[in-house]
């Protein structure tokens, strides 16, 4: 059912979501629906560039910056901005929630 909703939110062949799971006495599965694949900072040149395209582990809280320069300069505000760009907006998340509720009824 989430597949039907997400089908319209594809970037090329990549599904626009990340899934993170782990087992500790029971399975925990977290789904992070995405609105964008990469933030604007990924494509910038010079000092404004931050090579970060959050994937499952990043969305789960372990942020990986492949370049040391980005590790040294990234701020909380940068991270908030990047995650707000790639994650569902509140309006789109409400649409998904309504879709899931009506599908499960």
Residue pairs with C-beta under 8 A, 6 or more apart in sequence:
1 99
1 100
1 103
1 104
2 31
2 33
2 96
2 100
5 95
5 96
5 99
5 100
6 15
6 16
6 17
6 33
9 16
9 33
9 34
9 35
10 16
11 36
11 37
14 37
16 33
16 34
16 35
16 37
17 31
17 32
17 33
17 34
18 31
18 32
18 34
18 54
18 55
18 56
18 59
19 29
19 30
19 31
19 32
19 56
20 29
20 30
20 32
20 56
20 57
20 59
20 60
21 27
21 28
21 29
21 30
22 28
30 59
30 60
32 56
32 59
32 87
33 87
33 88
33 92
33 93
33 96
34 86
34 87
34 88
35 85
35 86
35 87
35 88
35 89
35 92
36 85
36 86
37 53
37 86
38 53
38 86
39 50
39 52
39 53
39 81
39 82
39 85
39 86
40 85
41 48
41 49
41 50
41 52
41 78
41 81
41 82
42 49
42 50
42 51
42 52
42 53
43 49
44 50
50 65
50 70
50 73
50 74
50 78
50 82
51 65
51 66
51 67
51 70
52 58
52 63
52 64
52 65
52 70
52 74
52 82
53 86
54 63
54 82
54 83
54 86
57 64
58 64
59 83
59 87
63 74
63 79
65 71
65 74
88 96
